[in-house]
């Protein structure tokens, strides 16, 4: 039987640093996704389809993260997070991290 669906969040805070988060801690061979996602993921995704092809459309995603340890307060003091690229990856519990698909890529506003 397949495991539960997992949501992973990756935020590129600068050209060489990517922060990784999940609902529960998720570990790969050389990567760890910290347990910071309180709410969010593919159930909170809004995609708009334009009525006429070629018109701009807006997609959005809301993810609520825990700041209990003040990590995000410190990140905001160190990096410009507005405009940073964020990715949501979705996969099945027990799958390899390479088996997770990128479900959404966007910019933080």
C-alpha positions as a Markdown table, in Angstrom:
| # | Residue | x | y | z |
|---|---|---|---|---|
| 1 | Unk | 0.0 | 0.0 | 0.0 |
| 2 | Unk | 1.3 | 3.5 | -0.9 |
| 3 | Unk | 2.3 | 5.9 | 1.8 |
| 4 | Unk | 0.7 | 9.3 | 2.5 |
| 5 | Unk | 1.4 | 12.3 | 0.2 |
| 6 | Unk | 4.1 | 14.6 | 1.4 |
| 7 | Unk | 4.6 | 18.3 | 0.6 |
| 8 | Unk | 8.1 | 19.7 | 0.4 |
| 9 | Unk | 9.0 | 23.4 | 0.2 |
| 10 | Unk | 12.3 | 24.7 | -1.2 |
| 11 | Unk | 13.2 | 28.4 | -1.0 |
| 12 | Unk | 16.2 | 29.8 | -2.9 |
| 13 | Unk | 17.3 | 32.5 | -0.5 |
| 14 | Unk | 20.3 | 33.6 | -2.6 |
| 15 | Unk | 22.3 | 32.3 | -5.4 |
| 16 | Unk | 23.8 | 29.4 | -3.5 |
| 17 | Unk | 21.6 | 28.7 | -0.5 |
| 18 | Unk | 18.3 | 26.7 | -0.6 |
| 19 | Unk | 16.3 | 26.3 | 2.5 |
| 20 | Unk | 14.1 | 23.1 | 2.7 |
| 21 | Unk | 11.0 | 22.5 | 4.7 |
| 22 | Unk | 8.3 | 19.8 | 5.1 |
| 23 | Unk | 5.3 | 19.1 | 7.4 |
| 24 | Unk | 7.4 | 16.5 | 9.2 |
| 25 | Unk | 11.2 | 16.1 | 8.9 |
| 26 | Unk | 12.1 | 14.4 | 5.7 |
| 27 | Unk | 15.6 | 13.1 | 5.2 |
| 28 | Unk | 17.4 | 12.1 | 2.0 |
| 29 | Unk | 21.0 | 10.9 | 1.6 |
| 30 | Unk | 22.4 | 14.4 | 1.7 |
| 31 | Unk | 19.4 | 16.6 | 2.2 |
| 32 | Unk | 17.1 | 17.3 | 5.2 |
| 33 | Unk | 13.7 | 19.1 | 5.0 |
| 34 | Unk | 13.1 | 20.7 | 8.4 |
| 35 | Unk | 9.6 | 20.2 | 10.0 |
| 36 | Unk | 8.3 | 23.8 | 9.5 |
| 37 | Unk | 5.2 | 23.6 | 7.3 |
| 38 | Unk | 2.1 | 24.1 | 9.5 |
| 39 | Unk | -0.4 | 24.5 | 6.7 |
| 40 | Unk | -0.2 | 24.5 | 2.9 |
| 41 | Unk | 0.7 | 22.5 | -0.1 |
| 42 | Unk | -1.2 | 21.4 | -3.1 |
| 43 | Unk | -4.5 | 21.8 | -1.4 |
| 44 | Unk | -3.9 | 25.5 | -1.1 |
| 45 | Unk | -2.9 | 26.1 | -4.7 |
| 46 | Unk | -4.9 | 28.4 | -6.9 |
| 47 | Unk | -4.4 | 28.3 | -10.6 |
| 48 | Unk | -6.3 | 30.5 | -13.0 |
| 49 | Unk | -7.1 | 29.7 | -16.6 |
| 50 | Unk | -7.5 | 32.7 | -18.9 |
| 51 | Unk | -10.8 | 33.1 | -20.6 |
| 52 | Unk | -9.0 | 34.0 | -23.8 |
| 53 | Unk | -5.6 | 32.4 | -24.6 |
| 54 | Unk | -2.6 | 34.6 | -24.3 |
| 55 | Unk | -4.0 | 36.7 | -21.5 |
| 56 | Unk | -1.9 | 36.9 | -18.3 |
| 57 | Unk | -3.0 | 34.6 | -15.5 |
| 58 | Unk | -2.0 | 34.5 | -11.9 |
| 59 | Unk | -1.2 | 31.4 | -9.9 |
| 60 | Unk | -0.7 | 31.6 | -6.1 |
| 61 | Unk | 0.1 | 29.3 | -3.3 |
| 62 | Unk | -0.1 | 30.0 | 0.4 |
| 63 | Unk | 2.1 | 28.1 | 2.9 |
| 64 | Unk | 2.1 | 28.8 | 6.6 |
| 65 | Unk | 5.5 | 28.1 | 8.3 |
| 66 | Unk | 6.4 | 27.8 | 12.0 |
| 67 | Unk | 8.7 | 30.5 | 13.3 |
| 68 | Unk | 8.9 | 29.2 | 16.8 |
| 69 | Unk | 12.7 | 29.2 | 16.8 |
| 70 | Unk | 12.8 | 32.6 | 15.0 |
| 71 | Unk | 14.5 | 31.1 | 12.0 |
| 72 | Unk | 12.4 | 33.1 | 9.5 |
| 73 | Unk | 12.9 | 36.3 | 11.5 |
| 74 | Unk | 16.6 | 35.7 | 11.2 |
| 75 | Unk | 16.4 | 34.8 | 7.5 |
| 76 | Unk | 14.5 | 38.0 | 6.8 |
| 77 | Unk | 17.2 | 40.0 | 8.5 |
| 78 | Unk | 19.9 | 38.3 | 6.5 |
| 79 | Unk | 18.3 | 37.8 | 3.0 |
| 80 | Unk | 15.8 | 39.6 | 0.8 |
| 81 | Unk | 13.1 | 36.9 | 0.7 |
| 82 | Unk | 10.6 | 39.0 | -1.4 |
| 83 | Unk | 11.2 | 37.8 | -4.9 |
| 84 | Unk | 13.0 | 34.7 | -3.9 |
| 85 | Unk | 12.1 | 31.5 | -5.9 |
| 86 | Unk | 10.0 | 28.9 | -4.0 |
| 87 | Unk | 9.1 | 25.4 | -5.2 |
| 88 | Unk | 6.5 | 22.9 | -3.9 |
| 89 | Unk | 7.4 | 19.3 | -4.5 |
| 90 | Unk | 4.9 | 16.5 | -4.0 |
| 91 | Unk | 5.6 | 12.9 | -3.4 |
| 92 | Unk | 4.6 | 9.7 | -1.7 |
| 93 | Unk | 6.0 | 8.9 | 1.7 |
| 94 | Unk | 8.7 | 6.3 | 1.3 |
| 95 | Unk | 9.7 | 7.5 | -2.2 |
| 96 | Unk | 13.2 | 8.7 | -2.9 |
| 97 | Unk | 13.5 | 12.5 | -3.0 |
| 98 | Unk | 14.3 | 12.3 | -6.7 |
| 99 | Unk | 10.8 | 10.7 | -7.2 |
| 100 | Unk | 9.1 | 13.9 | -5.9 |
| 101 | Unk | 7.7 | 16.1 | -8.7 |
| 102 | Unk | 7.8 | 19.9 | -8.7 |
| 103 | Unk | 4.1 | 20.9 | -8.5 |
| 104 | Unk | 4.5 | 24.7 | -8.3 |
| 105 | Unk | 7.3 | 27.2 | -8.8 |
| 106 | Unk | 6.9 | 30.9 | -8.1 |
| 107 | Unk | 8.2 | 34.0 | -6.3 |
| 108 | Unk | 7.6 | 35.0 | -2.7 |
| 109 | Unk | 5.5 | 38.2 | -2.4 |
